[in-house]
Amino acid sequence: MDIVRRNNVSVTGNPNGRTVVLAHGFGCDQNMWRMTVPALAEKYQVVLFDYVGSGRSEPSAFSERRYASLVGYARDVVEVCETLGLRDAAFVGHSVSAMIGVLAADMAPKSIGALVMVAPSPRYIDDDNYRGGFSSEDIDELLASLESNYLGWSAAMAPIIMGNADRPEFGEELKNSFCATDPVMARVFARTTFLSDSRDDLKSVAVPTLVLECTQDVIAPREVGAFVHERIPGSTLVTLDATGHCPHLSAPEATNEAILEFLAVQR
Protein backbone atom coordinates (compact mmCIF):
# COMPACT_ATOMS: atom_id res chain seq x y z
CA MET A 1 0.00 0.00 0.00
CA ASP A 2 1.09 3.56 -0.69
CA ILE A 3 2.53 4.71 2.67
CA VAL A 4 1.69 8.36 2.04
CA ARG A 5 -1.97 7.48 1.59
CA ARG A 6 -1.95 4.87 4.35
CA ASN A 7 -0.75 7.35 6.96
CA ASN A 8 -2.24 10.50 5.44
CA VAL A 9 1.23 12.03 5.22
CA SER A 10 1.59 15.73 4.52
CA VAL A 11 4.76 17.78 4.12
CA THR A 12 5.01 21.53 4.58
CA GLY A 13 7.49 24.21 5.60
CA ASN A 14 11.00 24.95 4.37
CA PRO A 15 12.21 22.19 2.01
CA ASN A 16 15.80 23.27 2.58
CA GLY A 17 15.65 22.97 6.35
CA ARG A 18 16.07 20.02 8.64
CA THR A 19 13.00 17.80 8.76
CA VAL A 20 10.85 17.71 11.88
CA VAL A 21 8.33 14.87 12.18
CA LEU A 22 5.31 15.59 14.39
CA ALA A 23 3.59 12.52 15.86
CA HIS A 24 0.25 12.66 17.68
CA GLY A 25 -0.84 10.67 20.71
CA PHE A 26 -3.69 8.25 21.41
CA GLY A 27 -7.12 9.37 20.19
CA CYS A 28 -5.69 12.33 18.28
CA ASP A 29 -4.54 13.13 14.75
CA GLN A 30 -2.12 15.47 13.03
CA ASN A 31 -4.50 18.43 13.39
CA MET A 32 -3.47 18.60 17.05
CA TRP A 33 -0.19 20.15 15.87
CA ARG A 34 -1.79 23.08 14.05
CA MET A 35 -0.43 25.59 16.58
CA THR A 36 3.09 24.18 16.30
CA VAL A 37 3.44 23.94 12.53
CA PRO A 38 3.55 27.70 11.84
CA ALA A 39 6.30 28.15 14.43
CA LEU A 40 8.46 25.51 12.74
CA ALA A 41 7.61 25.93 9.07
CA GLU A 42 9.76 28.99 8.30
CA LYS A 43 13.02 27.26 9.17
CA TYR A 44 12.20 23.56 9.06
CA GLN A 45 10.50 21.09 6.77
CA VAL A 46 7.58 19.64 8.72
CA VAL A 47 6.14 16.16 8.23
CA LEU A 48 2.73 15.28 9.66
CA PHE A 49 0.96 11.94 9.57
CA ASP A 50 -1.80 9.90 11.19
CA TYR A 51 -1.18 6.48 12.70
CA VAL A 52 -3.23 3.73 11.11
CA GLY A 53 -6.56 3.75 12.92
CA SER A 54 -6.42 7.50 13.59
CA GLY A 55 -7.43 10.63 11.72
CA ARG A 56 -7.63 10.21 7.96
CA SER A 57 -5.36 7.19 7.73
CA GLU A 58 -6.41 4.27 5.55
CA PRO A 59 -8.76 2.06 7.66
CA SER A 60 -8.17 -1.02 5.51
CA ALA A 61 -4.52 -1.03 6.61
CA PHE A 62 -5.45 -1.65 10.24
CA SER A 63 -4.26 -4.91 11.77
CA GLU A 64 -5.06 -5.75 15.38
CA ARG A 65 -2.07 -8.07 15.47
CA ARG A 66 0.36 -5.41 14.23
CA TYR A 67 -0.93 -2.64 16.46
CA ALA A 68 -1.18 -4.74 19.62
CA SER A 69 2.39 -3.57 20.26
CA LEU A 70 4.04 -0.15 20.13
CA VAL A 71 6.48 -1.74 17.70
CA GLY A 72 3.69 -1.77 15.10
CA TYR A 73 3.24 1.99 15.43
CA ALA A 74 7.02 2.48 15.33
CA ARG A 75 7.06 0.58 12.05
CA ASP A 76 4.57 3.13 10.71
CA VAL A 77 7.04 5.88 11.62
CA VAL A 78 10.00 4.08 10.06
CA GLU A 79 8.09 3.38 6.85
CA VAL A 80 7.03 7.02 6.58
CA CYS A 81 10.65 8.12 7.08
CA GLU A 82 11.93 5.62 4.51
CA THR A 83 9.28 6.56 1.97
CA LEU A 84 10.20 10.24 2.25
CA GLY A 85 13.92 9.48 2.30
CA LEU A 86 14.43 11.27 5.60
CA ARG A 87 17.87 11.55 7.18
CA ASP A 88 18.68 12.92 10.63
CA ALA A 89 15.10 14.09 11.21
CA ALA A 90 13.95 15.40 14.57
CA PHE A 91 11.02 13.37 15.86
CA VAL A 92 8.54 15.20 18.10
CA GLY A 93 6.22 12.73 19.82
CA HIS A 94 3.32 13.55 22.12
CA SER A 95 2.40 11.20 24.97
CA VAL A 96 2.68 7.57 23.85
CA SER A 97 4.30 8.76 20.62
CA ALA A 98 7.34 9.77 22.63
CA MET A 99 7.94 6.08 23.36
CA ILE A 100 7.08 5.13 19.78
CA GLY A 101 9.78 7.58 18.74
CA VAL A 102 12.30 5.86 21.00
CA LEU A 103 11.58 2.56 19.26
CA ALA A 104 11.64 4.12 15.79
CA ALA A 105 14.97 5.85 16.43
CA ASP A 106 16.45 2.51 17.46
CA MET A 107 15.03 0.81 14.37
CA ALA A 108 16.11 3.53 11.93
CA PRO A 109 19.06 5.47 13.41
CA LYS A 110 19.94 7.10 10.09
CA SER A 111 16.42 8.49 9.72
CA ILE A 112 15.96 9.96 13.21
CA GLY A 113 18.69 12.08 14.74
CA ALA A 114 16.92 13.79 17.66
CA LEU A 115 13.91 13.27 19.90
CA VAL A 116 11.49 15.70 21.52
CA MET A 117 9.25 13.93 24.02
CA VAL A 118 6.12 15.92 24.89
CA ALA A 119 4.50 14.67 28.12
CA PRO A 120 6.02 11.19 27.78
CA SER A 121 5.30 8.14 29.89
CA PRO A 122 7.17 4.85 29.53
CA ARG A 123 4.70 3.10 31.86
CA TYR A 124 1.36 4.31 33.16
CA ILE A 125 0.98 1.76 35.94
CA ASP A 126 2.75 2.24 39.27
CA ASP A 127 5.48 -0.27 40.08
CA ASP A 128 8.01 -0.79 42.85
CA ASN A 129 9.93 2.49 43.21
CA TYR A 130 8.17 3.87 40.14
CA ARG A 131 5.16 6.16 39.98
CA GLY A 132 3.32 6.05 36.68
CA GLY A 133 0.22 7.71 38.03
CA PHE A 134 -2.21 4.77 37.93
CA SER A 135 -2.72 1.52 39.79
CA SER A 136 -3.39 -1.70 37.88
CA GLU A 137 -7.00 -1.45 39.04
CA ASP A 138 -7.24 2.11 37.68
CA ILE A 139 -6.11 0.99 34.23
CA ASP A 140 -8.38 -2.07 34.26
CA GLU A 141 -11.35 0.17 35.06
CA LEU A 142 -10.32 2.71 32.43
CA LEU A 143 -10.08 0.07 29.71
CA ALA A 144 -13.31 -1.63 30.76
CA SER A 145 -15.14 1.70 30.61
CA LEU A 146 -13.63 2.51 27.23
CA GLU A 147 -14.56 -0.87 25.80
CA SER A 148 -18.13 -0.86 27.11
CA ASN A 149 -19.04 2.73 26.20
CA TYR A 150 -16.40 4.45 24.11
CA LEU A 151 -18.38 7.63 23.45
CA GLY A 152 -19.26 7.99 27.12
CA TRP A 153 -15.64 7.35 28.09
CA SER A 154 -14.50 10.00 25.63
CA ALA A 155 -16.88 12.60 27.02
CA ALA A 156 -15.83 11.89 30.60
CA MET A 157 -12.07 11.53 30.10
CA ALA A 158 -11.23 14.22 27.57
CA PRO A 159 -11.65 17.17 29.98
CA ILE A 160 -9.64 15.33 32.66
CA ILE A 161 -6.79 14.55 30.25
CA MET A 162 -6.75 18.05 28.80
CA GLY A 163 -6.99 19.85 32.14
CA ASN A 164 -7.48 23.63 31.86
CA ALA A 165 -11.06 23.57 33.14
CA ASP A 166 -11.23 27.32 32.63
CA ARG A 167 -10.91 26.70 28.87
CA PRO A 168 -13.44 23.94 28.21
CA GLU A 169 -13.09 24.32 24.46
CA PHE A 170 -9.84 22.34 24.62
CA GLY A 171 -11.51 19.43 26.38
CA GLU A 172 -14.33 19.57 23.85
CA GLU A 173 -11.86 19.39 21.00
CA LEU A 174 -10.12 16.37 22.48
CA LYS A 175 -13.49 14.69 23.07
CA ASN A 176 -14.44 15.26 19.44
CA SER A 177 -11.12 13.82 18.33
CA PHE A 178 -11.68 10.72 20.47
CA CYS A 179 -15.21 10.33 19.15
CA ALA A 180 -14.05 10.59 15.53
CA THR A 181 -11.83 7.54 16.00
CA ASP A 182 -13.22 4.13 15.13
CA PRO A 183 -14.05 2.50 18.50
CA VAL A 184 -12.58 -0.89 17.56
CA MET A 185 -9.27 0.63 16.48
CA ALA A 186 -9.28 2.99 19.47
CA ARG A 187 -9.66 0.07 21.87
CA VAL A 188 -6.58 -1.62 20.42
CA PHE A 189 -4.51 1.57 20.61
CA ALA A 190 -5.72 2.23 24.15
CA ARG A 191 -4.76 -1.22 25.40
CA THR A 192 -1.41 -0.99 23.65
CA THR A 193 -0.81 2.44 25.19
CA PHE A 194 -1.96 2.01 28.77
CA LEU A 195 -0.56 -1.50 29.25
CA SER A 196 2.83 -0.72 27.72
CA ASP A 197 6.09 -0.75 29.63
CA SER A 198 8.88 0.94 27.69
CA ARG A 199 11.17 1.73 30.60
CA ASP A 200 13.94 -0.58 29.43
CA ASP A 201 13.84 0.98 25.95
CA LEU A 202 15.00 4.34 27.28
CA LYS A 203 18.55 3.07 27.71
CA SER A 204 18.80 2.59 23.93
CA VAL A 205 18.38 6.30 23.19
CA ALA A 206 21.60 7.56 21.62
CA VAL A 207 20.42 10.85 20.08
CA PRO A 208 19.97 14.34 21.58
CA THR A 209 16.70 14.33 23.50
CA LEU A 210 14.42 16.97 24.96
CA VAL A 211 11.86 15.94 27.58
CA LEU A 212 8.95 18.35 28.02
CA GLU A 213 6.71 17.99 31.06
CA CYS A 214 3.88 20.12 32.48
CA THR A 215 3.56 21.44 36.01
CA GLN A 216 0.38 19.39 36.46
CA ASP A 217 -0.50 16.39 34.32
CA VAL A 218 -2.78 13.58 35.51
CA ILE A 219 -1.57 11.25 32.75
CA ALA A 220 2.17 11.85 33.11
CA PRO A 221 3.00 13.30 36.55
CA ARG A 222 6.31 15.05 37.09
CA GLU A 223 7.87 11.98 38.64
CA VAL A 224 7.59 10.39 35.19
CA GLY A 225 9.39 13.27 33.49
CA ALA A 226 12.19 13.02 36.03
CA PHE A 227 12.41 9.25 35.46
CA VAL A 228 12.65 9.61 31.67
CA HIS A 229 15.26 12.36 31.99
CA GLU A 230 17.34 10.27 34.40
CA ARG A 231 17.23 7.19 32.18
CA ILE A 232 18.30 9.01 28.97
CA PRO A 233 21.90 10.18 29.44
CA GLY A 234 22.49 13.72 28.29
CA SER A 235 18.81 14.52 27.87
CA THR A 236 17.38 17.95 28.65
CA LEU A 237 14.32 18.27 30.91
CA VAL A 238 12.12 21.36 30.62
CA THR A 239 9.09 21.95 32.83
CA LEU A 240 6.63 24.03 30.87
CA ASP A 241 4.46 26.65 32.55
CA ALA A 242 1.44 24.61 31.51
CA THR A 243 -1.15 22.25 32.92
CA GLY A 244 -2.81 19.21 31.41
CA HIS A 245 -1.50 16.56 29.07
CA CYS A 246 -1.56 18.50 25.78
CA PRO A 247 0.65 21.59 26.13
CA HIS A 248 0.93 22.00 22.36
CA LEU A 249 -2.75 23.01 22.53
CA SER A 250 -3.07 24.61 25.96
CA ALA A 251 0.31 26.40 26.00
CA PRO A 252 1.57 26.46 22.40
CA GLU A 253 3.88 29.46 22.83
CA ALA A 254 5.86 27.86 25.66
CA THR A 255 5.89 24.49 23.92
CA ASN A 256 7.04 25.91 20.59
CA GLU A 257 9.72 28.03 22.23
CA ALA A 258 11.19 25.00 24.00
CA ILE A 259 11.20 22.93 20.81
CA LEU A 260 12.79 25.72 18.76
CA GLU A 261 15.51 26.36 21.34
CA PHE A 262 16.36 22.67 21.40
CA LEU A 263 16.46 22.36 17.59
CA ALA A 264 18.59 25.48 17.26
CA VAL A 265 21.52 23.88 19.07
CA GLN A 266 21.39 20.61 17.15
CA ARG A 267 23.75 20.01 14.28
Salt bridges, closest charged atoms under 4 A:
GLU58 OE1 - ARG5 NH1 3.13
ASP76 OD1 - ARG6 NH2 3.36
ASP76 OD1 - ARG66 NH2 2.95
GLU79 OE1 - ARG6 NH1 2.64
GLU79 OE1 - ARG66 NH2 3.38
ASP88 OD1 - ARG18 NH2 3.37
ASP88 OD1 - ARG267 NH2 3.13
ASP127 OD2 - ARG199 NH2 2.85
GLU147 OE2 - ARG191 NH1 2.97
GLU172 OE2 - LYS175 NZ 3.07
GLU173 OE2 - ARG34 NH1 2.59
ASP197 OD2 - ARG123 NH1 3.15
ASP197 OD2 - ARG199 NH2 2.85
GLU213 OE2 - ARG222 NE 3.22
ASP217 OD2 - HIS245 ND1 2.81
GLU223 OE1 - ARG131 NH1 2.88
